[in-house]
C-alpha cells in the first residue's frame, strides 16, 4: 500500500433538487454575484426560471459563453470585468463553463493576462492562489471540473496549445450537482461527456500514480458508468441514470486530480491545441484503441492482471472472463460497442487530418500511462481511431 496525499474537495450538495441551495450558498459571501452560463443551454433550459428566482435578490451580472475557453476569450472577459467587485462567482454549465468561471475566479484577483499563469508557457509564473469564492453547478456528466484544482485554457492554431492554470485554492468552494439539470443535456454531449468520464476513470485506475484511495473511487465510478452511460443516452429523462453518471463524473474528477491520466488525455491536449474540437469527443474517439494497445502490453505484466480482471467484470458483470487475454478482449470489445451505440465520431469525422498525425504523436505526453508507448504506437492509435 503506497503512500498518497488527498487534497480538499468542495462542499457538496448532491441530488435532485439540490439547486435550491444556490441562494443560501451565494449569500454566504454577499449579494454581488457573477453568473456564467452557456449561451443556448441556459436560455432554453426548463430550470432557468428557477435559477433566476433563486438569484433574484442578488446584484447579478450574467455573462454567457460557448465553446472551450481560449486565451483570447479569457483576456477579453478580464478587461470587461476587472473593475467590478464580486462577492462570488457561479458557473452553471458543462466543463468549459466551469473552467471559465474557475479561471475568472483566480484571474480577477491579479492584473496580468492569463498566459502568465498557464503551465508550460515561456513566461509562466506560479499564481499566488488568490481567488473570488467560486460555486460550480455542472449540467453535464463529464470532466469532473467541479472538484478539480485546474482549469484548461486553449489557444488554437499551428502553434496552439491546451494548458492549465492550477492551484489547490482553485478547487471550487461549493459544488451543487443536481441531476435534474442534466436531463436537458443534448444527446451528443451526453454521449461524449459520458465517455470522457469513463476515460478519466479508466486512465486514473491504471495510472502509474494510482493508489488505494483512487482505486476505490475509480472502481465505483466505473461501476456506475457501466450501469447508466448507455441508459442516460437512451432514456435521457431518467433522473436515476443521470444521477449515477453525475456521481461517476464527480468521482472521476477526484481520481484524475490525485492519480493523473494517460495517453488518451495526452492526445486530447495535443489535438485540442491544433483543432477546435470538443474535448469529450476526442476522448471518446480514442478510448477504445488506446486501451487496446495498452492492454496488449499490460497483459504481459502480472502486476496489472488483477486490475484488468476487475475492469472487465465492472464493465460486464454478467460475463466474467476465464483468463487474462479474454479479460483484455472483453474490455476492448465492450468499449467499442458502447462507442458505436453512443455514435461517438471517428477522428476523421471530427476534422482531424491524417497529415497531422505525426505532429500530434510527437506532441503527446503520456507520463502517467501504465506502459511506455513509442511514436509508432501513438500513430497506430491515431490511425485506428
Protein Blocks (a to p, Z undefined) as FASTA:
>chain_A
ZZddddddddddedehklmmmmmmmmmnombdcddddfklmmmpmklmmmmmmmmmpccd
ddddedjddfklmmmmmmmmmmpccfbdcdeddfklmmmmmmmmmmmmpcbdfklmgghi
aklccdehiacddddddfbdfkommmccbdcdddedjklccdddddfklpcfbdcddfkl
mmmpcfklmmmmmmmmmmmmmmmmmpmkbcfklmmmmmmmmmmmmmmmmmmmmmmmlmkl
mmmmmmmmmmmmmmmmmnopafklmmmmmmmmmpccdfklmmmmmmmmmmmmmmmmmmmp
mklmmmmmmmmmmmmmmlccfbfklmmmmmmmmmmmmmmmnopacfklnopafklmmmmm
mmpccfkgcbdcdfklmmmmmmmZZ
